[in-house]
Amino acid sequence: MADVLTQPAKVQKTEAPAAAPQEKPKCFGDLSSSIDIVKSSVLNASNPQDLKAILCGPGEGEPTTAVLKSDCDEQLLFGIAFNSPVRLQSIGFAAPSAAPATVKLFVNRQDMGFDDVENVTPTQTLTLSGASPHLSQQMLQFVKFQNVNYITVFVENNRDDDEVSLVQRVSFVGDTLHKTNMDDLKKGG
């Protein structure tokens, strides 16, 4: 039998492909400019006309210390619409006193009433604590708040066990999702 000689395999020197530039992570910011105030509402508020100041901050000529007050008990029900889909990282509440204590959040469920919030499982329930006059920012379960067009915020009770709950500010931190507009795409040929 003939000996078969094998030659060592040639080693080729290859360069690793250049690393693709890494995208910077999006910075999360205040989403008050993304709120559609016309499509937003509040139930059981004695002064619902102050909703815009509570959600978007005071506008020109509006009082800077607007405080939304619940009407006949401590519950408030906010329905908040966004101009385009958003990802929410956190929600914040500020109140001078009688600040929200238990808050239930429902994603993309419009036209909910008080019966609905008692019978539907919330996306997330928050138990708030801390000093009332300061904005209390609460982290959300991020994966559950990825494509939000509408959020229902149910204030179940307040920290002071008062008959009336107060809210001076509701804020959202996150970013907007940019959807591809199919009309902007050119047909390839």
Buried (B, 14 or more C-beta within 10 A) or exposed (E): EEEEEEEEEEEEEEEEEEEEEEEEEEEBBEBBEBBBBEBBBBBBBEBBEBBBBBBBBBEEEEEEEBBBBBBEEBBBBBBBBBBEBBBBBBBBBBBEBBBBBBBBBBBEBEEBEEEBBEEBEBBBEBEBEEEBEEEBBBEBEEEEBEEBBBBBBBBBBBBBEBEBBBBBBBBBBBBBBEEEEEEEEEEEE
